Amino acid sequence: MRLPTMPPQLTLLLVRAQGALQRLREDRGASTLEWVVLTTLIIAIAIAIAIAAAAVMKDKVTEWLAKIP
């Protein structure tokens, strides 16, 4: 019985992911600080987008409520 094999593209993806993980394990100091800063920035952007979306929705709801007799 022959075992199923992975497509070469998936094998390459797994090898690259393993290499990236190995590099992350080797670079702990400054790289950790960079990850913290980037993550904080991304969270701040997501919060700003959520606040803007809430403001637009509140404005639209207020506008619709004003149209109700």
C-alpha positions, 0 to 999 in steps of 0.5 A, spaced: 500 500 500 502 506 497 502 512 502 499 519 500 504 524 498 504 531 499 504 536 493 510 539 492 507 546 493 505 544 500 512 541 502 515 548 500 510 552 504 511 547 510 519 548 509 519 555 509 514 556 515 519 551 519 525 556 517 521 562 519 519 559 526 527 557 527 529 564 525 524 567 530 526 562 536 533 565 534 531 572 534 528 573 541 531 580 544 529 586 539 525 582 535 520 581 541 520 588 542 518 589 534 512 584 535 510 588 541 510 595 537 507 592 531 501 588 535 500 595 539 499 599 532 495 594 529 490 594 535 490 601 535 488 602 528 483 596 529 480 600 535 480 607 531 476 603 525 471 600 530 470 607 533 469 611 526 464 605 524 460 606 530 460 614 529 458 613 522 452 608 524 450 612 530 449 618 525 445 614 520 441 611 526 440 618 528 438 621 521 433 615 520 430 616 527 429 623 525 425 621 519 420 617 523 414 622 524 
